[in-house]
Amino acid sequence: MKHPAFLQEMSFKVTHCTYDTLYFRLNVYQLKDGFPSENILPKPVYLRVSREQTGDRIYINLRPYKL
């Protein structure tokens, strides 16, 4: 029996950065037969991180996307 799961937050750590600013685009894919199949985000999620922010863990709140 399958149970629903919700993705509320994602985090990552940048260990080294030589740029002033980093730009990320997050994609979340549904799995089909163990492989990514379809991007399930209702709209693109972009994140801009300054070099000063890379010393700490970076968190993205995904609650507004209801995943």
PDBQT receptor file of N, H, CA, C and O in Angstrom, charges set to zero:
ATOM      1  N   MET A   1       0.836  -1.174   0.000  1.00  0.00    +0.000 N 
ATOM      2  CA  MET A   1       0.000   0.000   0.000  1.00  0.00    +0.000 C 
ATOM      3  C   MET A   1       0.884   1.243   0.000  1.00  0.00    +0.000 C 
ATOM      4  O   MET A   1       1.833   1.331   0.780  1.00  0.00    +0.000 OA
ATOM      5  N   LYS A   2       0.582   2.187  -0.858  1.00  0.00    +0.000 N 
ATOM      6  H   LYS A   2      -0.188   2.115  -1.491  1.00  0.00    +0.000 HD
ATOM      7  CA  LYS A   2       1.353   3.425  -0.943  1.00  0.00    +0.000 C 
ATOM      8  C   LYS A   2       0.786   4.466   0.004  1.00  0.00    +0.000 C 
ATOM      9  O   LYS A   2      -0.429   4.574   0.174  1.00  0.00    +0.000 OA
ATOM     10  N   HIS A   3       1.677   5.231   0.617  1.00  0.00    +0.000 N 
ATOM     11  H   HIS A   3       2.663   5.143   0.479  1.00  0.00    +0.000 HD
ATOM     12  CA  HIS A   3       1.285   6.305   1.522  1.00  0.00    +0.000 C 
ATOM     13  C   HIS A   3       1.764   7.625   0.946  1.00  0.00    +0.000 C 
ATOM     14  O   HIS A   3       2.855   7.692   0.380  1.00  0.00    +0.000 OA
ATOM     15  N   PRO A   4       0.967   8.674   1.081  1.00  0.00    +0.000 N 
ATOM     16  CA  PRO A   4       1.409   9.972   0.556  1.00  0.00    +0.000 C 
ATOM     17  C   PRO A   4       2.585  10.513   1.359  1.00  0.00    +0.000 C 
ATOM     18  O   PRO A   4       2.702  10.273   2.560  1.00  0.00    +0.000 OA
ATOM     19  N   ALA A   5       3.433  11.232   0.685  1.00  0.00    +0.000 N 
ATOM     20  H   ALA A   5       3.338  11.428  -0.291  1.00  0.00    +0.000 HD
ATOM     21  CA  ALA A   5       4.571  11.904   1.332  1.00  0.00    +0.000 C 
ATOM     22  C   ALA A   5       4.611  13.333   0.813  1.00  0.00    +0.000 C 
ATOM     23  O   ALA A   5       4.224  13.602  -0.324  1.00  0.00    +0.000 OA
ATOM     24  N   PHE A   6       5.076  14.238   1.646  1.00  0.00    +0.000 N 
ATOM     25  H   PHE A   6       5.391  14.020   2.570  1.00  0.00    +0.000 HD
ATOM     26  CA  PHE A   6       5.146  15.646   1.270  1.00  0.00    +0.000 C 
ATOM     27  C   PHE A   6       6.576  16.136   1.427  1.00  0.00    +0.000 C 
ATOM     28  O   PHE A   6       7.239  15.852   2.425  1.00  0.00    +0.000 OA
ATOM     29  N   LEU A   7       7.031  16.862   0.449  1.00  0.00    +0.000 N 
ATOM     30  H   LEU A   7       6.492  17.093  -0.361  1.00  0.00    +0.000 HD
ATOM     31  CA  LEU A   7       8.357  17.464   0.480  1.00  0.00    +0.000 C 
ATOM     32  C   LEU A   7       8.186  18.902   0.947  1.00  0.00    +0.000 C 
ATOM     33  O   LEU A   7       7.651  19.737   0.218  1.00  0.00    +0.000 OA
ATOM     34  N   GLN A   8       8.642  19.193   2.166  1.00  0.00    +0.000 N 
ATOM     35  H   GLN A   8       9.077  18.515   2.758  1.00  0.00    +0.000 HD
ATOM     36  CA  GLN A   8       8.418  20.506   2.754  1.00  0.00    +0.000 C 
ATOM     37  C   GLN A   8       9.641  21.409   2.694  1.00  0.00    +0.000 C 
ATOM     38  O   GLN A   8       9.509  22.632   2.631  1.00  0.00    +0.000 OA
ATOM     39  N   GLU A   9      10.826  20.815   2.713  1.00  0.00    +0.000 N 
ATOM     40  H   GLU A   9      10.933  19.822   2.763  1.00  0.00    +0.000 HD
ATOM     41  CA  GLU A   9      12.036  21.626   2.759  1.00  0.00    +0.000 C 
ATOM     42  C   GLU A   9      13.191  20.844   2.149  1.00  0.00    +0.000 C 
ATOM     43  O   GLU A   9      13.249  19.618   2.240  1.00  0.00    +0.000 OA
ATOM     44  N   MET A  10      14.104  21.571   1.530  1.00  0.00    +0.000 N 
ATOM     45  H   MET A  10      14.057  22.568   1.456  1.00  0.00    +0.000 HD
ATOM     46  CA  MET A  10      15.315  20.978   1.001  1.00  0.00    +0.000 C 
ATOM     47  C   MET A  10      16.482  21.799   1.519  1.00  0.00    +0.000 C 
ATOM     48  O   MET A  10      16.366  23.015   1.670  1.00  0.00    +0.000 OA
ATOM     49  N   SER A  11      17.600  21.151   1.791  1.00  0.00    +0.000 N 
ATOM     50  H   SER A  11      17.694  20.163   1.669  1.00  0.00    +0.000 HD
ATOM     51  CA  SER A  11      18.777  21.895   2.219  1.00  0.00    +0.000 C 
ATOM     52  C   SER A  11      20.015  21.325   1.542  1.00  0.00    +0.000 C 
ATOM     53  O   SER A  11      20.041  20.163   1.137  1.00  0.00    +0.000 OA
ATOM     54  N   PHE A  12      21.028  22.155   1.429  1.00  0.00    +0.000 N 
ATOM     55  H   PHE A  12      21.007  23.099   1.758  1.00  0.00    +0.000 HD
ATOM     56  CA  PHE A  12      22.300  21.711   0.882  1.00  0.00    +0.000 C 
ATOM     57  C   PHE A  12      23.400  22.612   1.409  1.00  0.00    +0.000 C 
ATOM     58  O   PHE A  12      23.138  23.670   1.981  1.00  0.00    +0.000 OA
ATOM     59  N   LYS A  13      24.613  22.184   1.211  1.00  0.00    +0.000 N 
ATOM     60  H   LYS A  13      24.826  21.324   0.746  1.00  0.00    +0.000 HD
ATOM     61  CA  LYS A  13      25.792  22.897   1.710  1.00  0.00    +0.000 C 
ATOM     62  C   LYS A  13      26.745  23.134   0.539  1.00  0.00    +0.000 C 
ATOM     63  O   LYS A  13      27.033  22.220  -0.233  1.00  0.00    +0.000 OA
ATOM     64  N   VAL A  14      27.223  24.351   0.417  1.00  0.00    +0.000 N 
ATOM     65  H   VAL A  14      26.989  25.094   1.044  1.00  0.00    +0.000 HD
ATOM     66  CA  VAL A  14      28.233  24.687  -0.583  1.00  0.00    +0.000 C 
ATOM     67  C   VAL A  14      29.562  24.740   0.158  1.00  0.00    +0.000 C 
ATOM     68  O   VAL A  14      29.728  25.537   1.082  1.00  0.00    +0.000 OA
ATOM     69  N   THR A  15      30.508  23.899  -0.241  1.00  0.00    +0.000 N 
ATOM     70  H   THR A  15      30.374  23.252  -0.992  1.00  0.00    +0.000 HD
ATOM     71  CA  THR A  15      31.762  23.813   0.504  1.00  0.00    +0.000 C 
ATOM     72  C   THR A  15      32.793  24.839   0.056  1.00  0.00    +0.000 C 
ATOM     73  O   THR A  15      33.657  25.230   0.840  1.00  0.00    +0.000 OA
ATOM     74  N   HIS A  16      32.711  25.273  -1.186  1.00  0.00    +0.000 N 
ATOM     75  H   HIS A  16      32.008  24.955  -1.822  1.00  0.00    +0.000 HD
ATOM     76  CA  HIS A  16      33.693  26.244  -1.675  1.00  0.00    +0.000 C 
ATOM     77  C   HIS A  16      33.050  27.063  -2.790  1.00  0.00    +0.000 C 
ATOM     78  O   HIS A  16      32.395  26.513  -3.675  1.00  0.00    +0.000 OA
ATOM     79  N   CYS A  17      33.240  28.369  -2.742  1.00  0.00    +0.000 N 
ATOM     80  H   CYS A  17      33.773  28.816  -2.023  1.00  0.00    +0.000 HD
ATOM     81  CA  CYS A  17      32.649  29.247  -3.748  1.00  0.00    +0.000 C 
ATOM     82  C   CYS A  17      33.629  30.362  -4.088  1.00  0.00    +0.000 C 
ATOM     83  O   CYS A  17      34.098  31.074  -3.200  1.00  0.00    +0.000 OA
ATOM     84  N   THR A  18      33.936  30.514  -5.372  1.00  0.00    +0.000 N 
ATOM     85  H   THR A  18      33.554  29.936  -6.093  1.00  0.00    +0.000 HD
ATOM     86  CA  THR A  18      34.818  31.601  -5.805  1.00  0.00    +0.000 C 
ATOM     87  C   THR A  18      34.042  32.707  -6.502  1.00  0.00    +0.000 C 
ATOM     88  O   THR A  18      34.617  33.736  -6.859  1.00  0.00    +0.000 OA
ATOM     89  N   TYR A  19      32.745  32.510  -6.699  1.00  0.00    +0.000 N 
ATOM     90  H   TYR A  19      32.278  31.675  -6.409  1.00  0.00    +0.000 HD
ATOM     91  CA  TYR A  19      31.903  33.504  -7.356  1.00  0.00    +0.000 C 
ATOM     92  C   TYR A  19      31.234  34.399  -6.307  1.00  0.00    +0.000 C 
ATOM     93  O   TYR A  19      31.113  34.014  -5.144  1.00  0.00    +0.000 OA
ATOM     94  N   ASP A  20      30.808  35.577  -6.718  1.00  0.00    +0.000 N 
ATOM     95  H   ASP A  20      30.906  35.890  -7.663  1.00  0.00    +0.000 HD
ATOM     96  CA  ASP A  20      30.089  36.476  -5.814  1.00  0.00    +0.000 C 
ATOM     97  C   ASP A  20      28.686  35.967  -5.512  1.00  0.00    +0.000 C 
ATOM     98  O   ASP A  20      28.189  36.117  -4.396  1.00  0.00    +0.000 OA
ATOM     99  N   THR A  21      28.050  35.362  -6.515  1.00  0.00    +0.000 N 
ATOM    100  H   THR A  21      28.454  35.240  -7.422  1.00  0.00    +0.000 HD
ATOM    101  CA  THR A  21      26.670  34.890  -6.381  1.00  0.00    +0.000 C 
ATOM    102  C   THR A  21      26.511  33.565  -7.117  1.00  0.00    +0.000 C 
ATOM    103  O   THR A  21      27.078  33.367  -8.191  1.00  0.00    +0.000 OA
ATOM    104  N   LEU A  22      25.736  32.664  -6.530  1.00  0.00    +0.000 N 
ATOM    105  H   LEU A  22      25.275  32.824  -5.657  1.00  0.00    +0.000 HD
ATOM    106  CA  LEU A  22      25.395  31.393  -7.165  1.00  0.00    +0.000 C 
ATOM    107  C   LEU A  22      23.907  31.389  -7.481  1.00  0.00    +0.000 C 
ATOM    108  O   LEU A  22      23.100  31.904  -6.706  1.00  0.00    +0.000 OA
ATOM    109  N   TYR A  23      23.547  30.811  -8.615  1.00  0.00    +0.000 N 
ATOM    110  H   TYR A  23      24.203  30.393  -9.245  1.00  0.00    +0.000 HD
ATOM    111  CA  TYR A  23      22.150  30.687  -9.021  1.00  0.00    +0.000 C 
ATOM    112  C   TYR A  23      21.825  29.207  -9.175  1.00  0.00    +0.000 C 
ATOM    113  O   TYR A  23      22.559  28.462  -9.824  1.00  0.00    +0.000 OA
ATOM    114  N   PHE A  24      20.714  28.791  -8.569  1.00  0.00    +0.000 N 
ATOM    115  H   PHE A  24      20.118  29.397  -8.042  1.00  0.00    +0.000 HD
ATOM    116  CA  PHE A  24      20.277  27.405  -8.637  1.00  0.00    +0.000 C 
ATOM    117  C   PHE A  24      18.854  27.341  -9.150  1.00  0.00    +0.000 C 
ATOM    118  O   PHE A  24      18.036  28.224  -8.890  1.00  0.00    +0.000 OA
ATOM    119  N   ARG A  25      18.579  26.275  -9.886  1.00  0.00    +0.000 N 
ATOM    120  H   ARG A  25      19.244  25.558 -10.097  1.00  0.00    +0.000 HD
ATOM    121  CA  ARG A  25      17.205  25.947 -10.242  1.00  0.00    +0.000 C 
ATOM    122  C   ARG A  25      16.945  24.549  -9.711  1.00  0.00    +0.000 C 
ATOM    123  O   ARG A  25      17.694  23.617 -10.004  1.00  0.00    +0.000 OA
ATOM    124  N   LEU A  26      15.889  24.402  -8.934  1.00  0.00    +0.000 N 
ATOM    125  H   LEU A  26      15.280  25.159  -8.696  1.00  0.00    +0.000 HD
ATOM    126  CA  LEU A  26      15.537  23.124  -8.333  1.00  0.00    +0.000 C 
ATOM    127  C   LEU A  26      14.526  22.401  -9.217  1.00  0.00    +0.000 C 
ATOM    128  O   LEU A  26      13.549  22.996  -9.672  1.00  0.00    +0.000 OA
ATOM    129  N   ASN A  27      14.768  21.127  -9.454  1.00  0.00    +0.000 N 
ATOM    130  H   ASN A  27      15.562  20.645  -9.085  1.00  0.00    +0.000 HD
ATOM    131  CA  ASN A  27      13.826  20.258 -10.150  1.00  0.00    +0.000 C 
ATOM    132  C   ASN A  27      13.504  19.084  -9.237  1.00  0.00    +0.000 C 
ATOM    133  O   ASN A  27      14.402  18.524  -8.608  1.00  0.00    +0.000 OA
ATOM    134  N   VAL A  28      12.240  18.708  -9.160  1.00  0.00    +0.000 N 
ATOM    135  H   VAL A  28      11.511  19.163  -9.671  1.00  0.00    +0.000 HD
ATOM    136  CA  VAL A  28      11.810  17.553  -8.386  1.00  0.00    +0.000 C 
ATOM    137  C   VAL A  28      11.062  16.633  -9.341  1.00  0.00    +0.000 C 
ATOM    138  O   VAL A  28      10.066  17.027  -9.949  1.00  0.00    +0.000 OA
ATOM    139  N   TYR A  29      11.550  15.408  -9.464  1.00  0.00    +0.000 N 
ATOM    140  H   TYR A  29      12.358  15.088  -8.970  1.00  0.00    +0.000 HD
ATOM    141  CA  TYR A  29      10.987  14.476 -10.436  1.00  0.00    +0.000 C 
ATOM    142  C   TYR A  29      10.253  13.330  -9.759  1.00  0.00    +0.000 C 
ATOM    143  O   TYR A  29      10.650  12.856  -8.695  1.00  0.00    +0.000 OA
ATOM    144  N   GLN A  30       9.187  12.903 -10.391  1.00  0.00    +0.000 N 
ATOM    145  H   GLN A  30       8.865  13.289 -11.255  1.00  0.00    +0.000 HD
ATOM    146  CA  GLN A  30       8.472  11.703  -9.992  1.00  0.00    +0.000 C 
ATOM    147  C   GLN A  30       9.276  10.510 -10.499  1.00  0.00    +0.000 C 
ATOM    148  O   GLN A  30       9.870  10.570 -11.576  1.00  0.00    +0.000 OA
ATOM    149  N   LEU A  31       9.294   9.432  -9.729  1.00  0.00    +0.000 N 
ATOM    150  H   LEU A  31       8.811   9.382  -8.854  1.00  0.00    +0.000 HD
ATOM    151  CA  LEU A  31       9.988   8.227 -10.165  1.00  0.00    +0.000 C 
ATOM    152  C   LEU A  31       9.023   7.281 -10.846  1.00  0.00    +0.000 C 
ATOM    153  O   LEU A  31       7.890   7.093 -10.403  1.00  0.00    +0.000 OA
ATOM    154  N   LYS A  32       9.493   6.689 -11.933  1.00  0.00    +0.000 N 
ATOM    155  H   LYS A  32      10.413   6.842 -12.293  1.00  0.00    +0.000 HD
ATOM    156  CA  LYS A  32       8.717   5.668 -12.632  1.00  0.00    +0.000 C 
ATOM    157  C   LYS A  32       9.680   4.533 -12.947  1.00  0.00    +0.000 C 
ATOM    158  O   LYS A  32      10.662   4.727 -13.664  1.00  0.00    +0.000 OA
ATOM    159  N   ASP A  33       9.401   3.363 -12.417  1.00  0.00    +0.000 N 
ATOM    160  H   ASP A  33       8.604   3.206 -11.835  1.00  0.00    +0.000 HD
ATOM    161  CA  ASP A  33      10.276   2.201 -12.567  1.00  0.00    +0.000 C 
ATOM    162  C   ASP A  33      11.689   2.498 -12.062  1.00  0.00    +0.000 C 
ATOM    163  O   ASP A  33      12.669   2.002 -12.617  1.00  0.00    +0.000 OA
ATOM    164  N   GLY A  34      11.788   3.311 -11.003  1.00  0.00    +0.000 N 
ATOM    165  H   GLY A  34      10.992   3.714 -10.552  1.00  0.00    +0.000 HD
ATOM    166  CA  GLY A  34      13.080   3.608 -10.401  1.00  0.00    +0.000 C 
ATOM    167  C   GLY A  34      13.878   4.697 -11.086  1.00  0.00    +0.000 C 
ATOM    168  O   GLY A  34      15.018   4.961 -10.705  1.00  0.00    +0.000 OA
ATOM    169  N   PHE A  35      13.292   5.342 -12.105  1.00  0.00    +0.000 N 
ATOM    170  H   PHE A  35      12.366   5.127 -12.415  1.00  0.00    +0.000 HD
ATOM    171  CA  PHE A  35      13.998   6.383 -12.840  1.00  0.00    +0.000 C 
ATOM    172  C   PHE A  35      13.177   7.679 -12.840  1.00  0.00    +0.000 C 
ATOM    173  O   PHE A  35      11.948   7.624 -12.812  1.00  0.00    +0.000 OA
ATOM    174  N   PRO A  36      13.842   8.845 -12.871  1.00  0.00    +0.000 N 
ATOM    175  CA  PRO A  36      13.108  10.114 -12.951  1.00  0.00    +0.000 C 
ATOM    176  C   PRO A  36      12.283  10.176 -14.231  1.00  0.00    +0.000 C 
ATOM    177  O   PRO A  36      12.763   9.828 -15.310  1.00  0.00    +0.000 OA
ATOM    178  N   SER A  37      11.028  10.625 -14.097  1.00  0.00    +0.000 N 
ATOM    179  H   SER A  37      10.638  10.907 -13.220  1.00  0.00    +0.000 HD
ATOM    180  CA  SER A  37      10.179  10.667 -15.287  1.00  0.00    +0.000 C 
ATOM    181  C   SER A  37       9.593  12.048 -15.553  1.00  0.00    +0.000 C 
ATOM    182  O   SER A  37       9.739  12.574 -16.656  1.00  0.00    +0.000 OA
ATOM    183  N   GLU A  38       8.938  12.640 -14.566  1.00  0.00    +0.000 N 
ATOM    184  H   GLU A  38       8.820  12.213 -13.670  1.00  0.00    +0.000 HD
ATOM    185  CA  GLU A  38       8.220  13.892 -14.801  1.00  0.00    +0.000 C 
ATOM    186  C   GLU A  38       8.533  14.887 -13.687  1.00  0.00    +0.000 C 
ATOM    187  O   GLU A  38       8.496  14.544 -12.505  1.00  0.00    +0.000 OA
ATOM    188  N   ASN A  39       8.843  16.127 -14.079  1.00  0.00    +0.000 N 
ATOM    189  H   ASN A  39       8.873  16.405 -15.039  1.00  0.00    +0.000 HD
ATOM    190  CA  ASN A  39       9.069  17.183 -13.106  1.00  0.00    +0.000 C 
ATOM    191  C   ASN A  39       7.717  17.525 -12.475  1.00  0.00    +0.000 C 
ATOM    192  O   ASN A  39       6.777  17.877 -13.188  1.00  0.00    +0.000 OA
ATOM    193  N   ILE A  40       7.609  17.425 -11.141  1.00  0.00    +0.000 N 
ATOM    194  H   ILE A  40       8.373  17.139 -10.562  1.00  0.00    +0.000 HD
ATOM    195  CA  ILE A  40       6.311  17.610 -10.480  1.00  0.00    +0.000 C 
ATOM    196  C   ILE A  40       6.138  19.010  -9.890  1.00  0.00    +0.000 C 
ATOM    197  O   ILE A  40       5.132  19.276  -9.233  1.00  0.00    +0.000 OA
ATOM    198  N   LEU A  41       7.088  19.897 -10.109  1.00  0.00    +0.000 N 
ATOM    199  H   LEU A  41       7.906  19.681 -10.643  1.00  0.00    +0.000 HD
ATOM    200  CA  LEU A  41       6.932  21.259  -9.601  1.00  0.00    +0.000 C 
ATOM    201  C   LEU A  41       5.899  22.011 -10.441  1.00  0.00    +0.000 C 
ATOM    202  O   LEU A  41       5.949  21.949 -11.669  1.00  0.00    +0.000 OA
ATOM    203  N   PRO A  42       4.972  22.715  -9.805  1.00  0.00    +0.000 N 
ATOM    204  CA  PRO A  42       3.969  23.461 -10.562  1.00  0.00    +0.000 C 
ATOM    205  C   PRO A  42       4.568  24.672 -11.287  1.00  0.00    +0.000 C 
ATOM    206  O   PRO A  42       4.031  25.120 -12.300  1.00  0.00    +0.000 OA
ATOM    207  N   LYS A  43       5.675  25.196 -10.770  1.00  0.00    +0.000 N 
ATOM    208  H   LYS A  43       6.112  24.833  -9.947  1.00  0.00    +0.000 HD
ATOM    209  CA  LYS A  43       6.388  26.287 -11.440  1.00  0.00    +0.000 C 
ATOM    210  C   LYS A  43       7.857  26.203 -11.031  1.00  0.00    +0.000 C 
ATOM    211  O   LYS A  43       8.169  25.601 -10.003  1.00  0.00    +0.000 OA
ATOM    212  N   PRO A  44       8.758  26.787 -11.804  1.00  0.00    +0.000 N 
ATOM    213  CA  PRO A  44      10.189  26.680 -11.497  1.00  0.00    +0.000 C 
ATOM    214  C   PRO A  44      10.540  27.305 -10.149  1.00  0.00    +0.000 C 
ATOM    215  O   PRO A  44       9.961  28.314  -9.746  1.00  0.00    +0.000 OA
ATOM    216  N   VAL A  45      11.495  26.688  -9.463  1.00  0.00    +0.000 N 
ATOM    217  H   VAL A  45      11.965  25.869  -9.789  1.00  0.00    +0.000 HD
ATOM    218  CA  VAL A  45      12.000  27.200  -8.198  1.00  0.00    +0.000 C 
ATOM    219  C   VAL A  45      13.445  27.639  -8.431  1.00  0.00    +0.000 C 
ATOM    220  O   VAL A  45      14.314  26.822  -8.735  1.00  0.00    +0.000 OA
ATOM    221  N   TYR A  46      13.681  28.928  -8.285  1.00  0.00    +0.000 N 
ATOM    222  H   TYR A  46      12.975  29.592  -8.038  1.00  0.00    +0.000 HD
ATOM    223  CA  TYR A  46      15.018  29.492  -8.461  1.00  0.00    +0.000 C 
ATOM    224  C   TYR A  46      15.516  30.015  -7.124  1.00  0.00    +0.000 C 
ATOM    225  O   TYR A  46      14.739  30.485  -6.293  1.00  0.00    +0.000 OA
ATOM    226  N   LEU A  47      16.814  29.927  -6.934  1.00  0.00    +0.000 N 
ATOM    227  H   LEU A  47      17.445  29.546  -7.609  1.00  0.00    +0.000 HD
ATOM    228  CA  LEU A  47      17.422  30.394  -5.697  1.00  0.00    +0.000 C 
ATOM    229  C   LEU A  47      18.715  31.126  -6.029  1.00  0.00    +0.000 C 
ATOM    230  O   LEU A  47      19.536  30.643  -6.808  1.00  0.00    +0.000 OA
ATOM    231  N   ARG A  48      18.879  32.277  -5.439  1.00  0.00    +0.000 N 
ATOM    232  H   ARG A  48      18.212  32.670  -4.806  1.00  0.00    +0.000 HD
ATOM    233  CA  ARG A  48      20.106  33.067  -5.588  1.00  0.00    +0.000 C 
ATOM    234  C   ARG A  48      20.793  33.117  -4.226  1.00  0.00    +0.000 C 
ATOM    235  O   ARG A  48      20.176  33.481  -3.224  1.00  0.00    +0.000 OA
ATOM    236  N   VAL A  49      22.061  32.753  -4.196  1.00  0.00    +0.000 N 
ATOM    237  H   VAL A  49      22.562  32.458  -5.009  1.00  0.00    +0.000 HD
ATOM    238  CA  VAL A  49      22.814  32.673  -2.946  1.00  0.00    +0.000 C 
ATOM    239  C   VAL A  49      24.089  33.492  -3.087  1.00  0.00    +0.000 C 
ATOM    240  O   VAL A  49      24.850  33.308  -4.037  1.00  0.00    +0.000 OA
ATOM    241  N   SER A  50      24.319  34.395  -2.141  1.00  0.00    +0.000 N 
ATOM    242  H   SER A  50      23.700  34.544  -1.369  1.00  0.00    +0.000 HD
ATOM    243  CA  SER A  50      25.555  35.170  -2.167  1.00  0.00    +0.000 C 
ATOM    244  C   SER A  50      26.687  34.354  -1.548  1.00  0.00    +0.000 C 
ATOM    245  O   SER A  50      26.441  33.388  -0.825  1.00  0.00    +0.000 OA
ATOM    246  N   ARG A  51      27.903  34.738  -1.829  1.00  0.00    +0.000 N 
ATOM    247  H   ARG A  51      28.103  35.522  -2.416  1.00  0.00    +0.000 HD
ATOM    248  CA  ARG A  51      29.056  34.022  -1.295  1.00  0.00    +0.000 C 
ATOM    249  C   ARG A  51      29.037  34.011   0.236  1.00  0.00    +0.000 C 
ATOM    250  O   ARG A  51      29.446  33.028   0.853  1.00  0.00    +0.000 OA
ATOM    251  N   GLU A  52      28.569  35.092   0.843  1.00  0.00    +0.000 N 
ATOM    252  H   GLU A  52      28.237  35.891   0.342  1.00  0.00    +0.000 HD
ATOM    253  CA  GLU A  52      28.507  35.161   2.301  1.00  0.00    +0.000 C 
ATOM    254  C   GLU A  52      27.558  34.112   2.890  1.00  0.00    +0.000 C 
ATOM    255  O   GLU A  52      27.761  33.664   4.019  1.00  0.00    +0.000 OA
ATOM    256  N   GLN A  53      26.535  33.722   2.145  1.00  0.00    +0.000 N 
ATOM    257  H   GLN A  53      26.370  34.086   1.229  1.00  0.00    +0.000 HD
ATOM    258  CA  GLN A  53      25.560  32.745   2.620  1.00  0.00    +0.000 C 
ATOM    259  C   GLN A  53      26.067  31.311   2.500  1.00  0.00    +0.000 C 
ATOM    260  O   GLN A  53      25.474  30.402   3.082  1.00  0.00    +0.000 OA
ATOM    261  N   THR A  54      27.149  31.090   1.758  1.00  0.00    +0.000 N 
ATOM    262  H   THR A  54      27.630  31.828   1.285  1.00  0.00    +0.000 HD
ATOM    263  CA  THR A  54      27.598  29.719   1.514  1.00  0.00    +0.000 C 
ATOM    264  C   THR A  54      28.307  29.094   2.708  1.00  0.00    +0.000 C 
ATOM    265  O   THR A  54      28.580  27.894   2.687  1.00  0.00    +0.000 OA
ATOM    266  N   GLY A  55      28.612  29.861   3.740  1.00  0.00    +0.000 N 
ATOM    267  H   GLY A  55      28.390  30.836   3.757  1.00  0.00    +0.000 HD
ATOM    268  CA  GLY A  55      29.237  29.294   4.932  1.00  0.00    +0.000 C 
ATOM    269  C   GLY A  55      28.286  28.466   5.764  1.00  0.00    +0.000 C 
ATOM    270  O   GLY A  55      28.723  27.593   6.513  1.00  0.00    +0.000 OA
ATOM    271  N   ASP A  56      26.994  28.721   5.651  1.00  0.00    +0.000 N 
ATOM    272  H   ASP A  56      26.638  29.430   5.042  1.00  0.00    +0.000 HD
ATOM    273  CA  ASP A  56      25.970  27.998   6.409  1.00  0.00    +0.000 C 
ATOM    274  C   ASP A  56      25.211  27.059   5.480  1.00  0.00    +0.000 C 
ATOM    275  O   ASP A  56      25.319  27.151   4.257  1.00  0.00    +0.000 OA
ATOM    276  N   ARG A  57      24.445  26.159   6.078  1.00  0.00    +0.000 N 
ATOM    277  H   ARG A  57      24.357  26.084   7.071  1.00  0.00    +0.000 HD
ATOM    278  CA  ARG A  57      23.565  25.294   5.284  1.00  0.00    +0.000 C 
ATOM    279  C   ARG A  57      22.473  26.170   4.679  1.00  0.00    +0.000 C 
ATOM    280  O   ARG A  57      21.949  27.065   5.343  1.00  0.00    +0.000 OA
ATOM    281  N   ILE A  58      22.134  25.910   3.426  1.00  0.00    +0.000 N 
ATOM    282  H   ILE A  58      22.560  25.183   2.888  1.00  0.00    +0.000 HD
ATOM    283  CA  ILE A  58      21.138  26.692   2.703  1.00  0.00    +0.000 C 
ATOM    284  C   ILE A  58      19.838  25.895   2.671  1.00  0.00    +0.000 C 
ATOM    285  O   ILE A  58      19.832  24.723   2.296  1.00  0.00    +0.000 OA
ATOM    286  N   TYR A  59      18.744  26.532   3.063  1.00  0.00    +0.000 N 
ATOM    287  H   TYR A  59      18.749  27.484   3.367  1.00  0.00    +0.000 HD
ATOM    288  CA  TYR A  59      17.434  25.875   3.123  1.00  0.00    +0.000 C 
ATOM    289  C   TYR A  59      16.486  26.500   2.107  1.00  0.00    +0.000 C 
ATOM    290  O   TYR A  59      16.492  27.711   1.890  1.00  0.00    +0.000 OA
ATOM    291  N   ILE A  60      15.669  25.646   1.489  1.00  0.00    +0.000 N 
ATOM    292  H   ILE A  60      15.664  24.661   1.665  1.00  0.00    +0.000 HD
ATOM    293  CA  ILE A  60      14.630  26.112   0.569  1.00  0.00    +0.000 C 
ATOM    294  C   ILE A  60      13.292  25.607   1.104  1.00  0.00    +0.000 C 
ATOM    295  O   ILE A  60      13.097  24.402   1.265  1.00  0.00    +0.000 OA
ATOM    296  N   ASN A  61      12.377  26.528   1.378  1.00  0.00    +0.000 N 
ATOM    297  H   ASN A  61      12.536  27.507   1.247  1.00  0.00    +0.000 HD
ATOM    298  CA  ASN A  61      11.043  26.178   1.847  1.00  0.00    +0.000 C 
ATOM    299  C   ASN A  61      10.189  25.786   0.643  1.00  0.00    +0.000 C 
ATOM    300  O   ASN A  61       9.952  26.604  -0.246  1.00  0.00    +0.000 OA
ATOM    301  N   LEU A  62       9.730  24.545   0.616  1.00  0.00    +0.000 N 
ATOM    302  H   LEU A  62       9.923  23.881   1.338  1.00  0.00    +0.000 HD
ATOM    303  CA  LEU A  62       8.922  24.053  -0.501  1.00  0.00    +0.000 C 
ATOM    304  C   LEU A  62       7.444  23.939  -0.150  1.00  0.00    +0.000 C 
ATOM    305  O   LEU A  62       6.655  23.459  -0.964  1.00  0.00    +0.000 OA
ATOM    306  N   ARG A  63       7.058  24.367   1.037  1.00  0.00    +0.000 N 
ATOM    307  H   ARG A  63       7.698  24.757   1.699  1.00  0.00    +0.000 HD
ATOM    308  CA  ARG A  63       5.647  24.272   1.444  1.00  0.00    +0.000 C 
ATOM    309  C   ARG A  63       4.688  25.000   0.511  1.00  0.00    +0.000 C 
ATOM    310  O   ARG A  63       3.600  24.486   0.248  1.00  0.00    +0.000 OA
ATOM    311  N   PRO A  64       5.055  26.203  -0.012  1.00  0.00    +0.000 N 
ATOM    312  CA  PRO A  64       4.114  26.881  -0.913  1.00  0.00    +0.000 C 
ATOM    313  C   PRO A  64       3.822  26.112  -2.209  1.00  0.00    +0.000 C 
ATOM    314  O   PRO A  64       2.827  26.394  -2.877  1.00  0.00    +0.000 OA
ATOM    315  N   TYR A  65       4.666  25.155  -2.569  1.00  0.00    +0.000 N 
ATOM    316  H   TYR A  65       5.474  24.926  -2.027  1.00  0.00    +0.000 HD
ATOM    317  CA  TYR A  65       4.477  24.408  -3.810  1.00  0.00    +0.000 C 
ATOM    318  C   TYR A  65       3.616  23.153  -3.628  1.00  0.00    +0.000 C 
ATOM    319  O   TYR A  65       3.248  22.500  -4.604  1.00  0.00    +0.000 OA
ATOM    320  N   LYS A  66       3.299  22.823  -2.374  1.00  0.00    +0.000 N 
ATOM    321  H   LYS A  66       3.598  23.353  -1.581  1.00  0.00    +0.000 HD
ATOM    322  CA  LYS A  66       2.422  21.688  -2.042  1.00  0.00    +0.000 C 
ATOM    323  C   LYS A  66       2.849  20.405  -2.758  1.00  0.00    +0.000 C 
ATOM    324  O   LYS A  66       2.076  19.796  -3.498  1.00  0.00    +0.000 OA
ATOM    325  N   LEU A  67       4.087  20.018  -2.517  1.00  0.00    +0.000 N 
ATOM    326  H   LEU A  67       4.715  20.513  -1.916  1.00  0.00    +0.000 HD
ATOM    327  CA  LEU A  67       4.625  18.787  -3.131  1.00  0.00    +0.000 C 
ATOM    328  C   LEU A  67       4.416  17.593  -2.232  1.00  0.00    +0.000 C 
ATOM    329  O   LEU A  67       4.804  16.479  -2.585  1.00  0.00    +0.000 OA
TER     330      LEU A  67
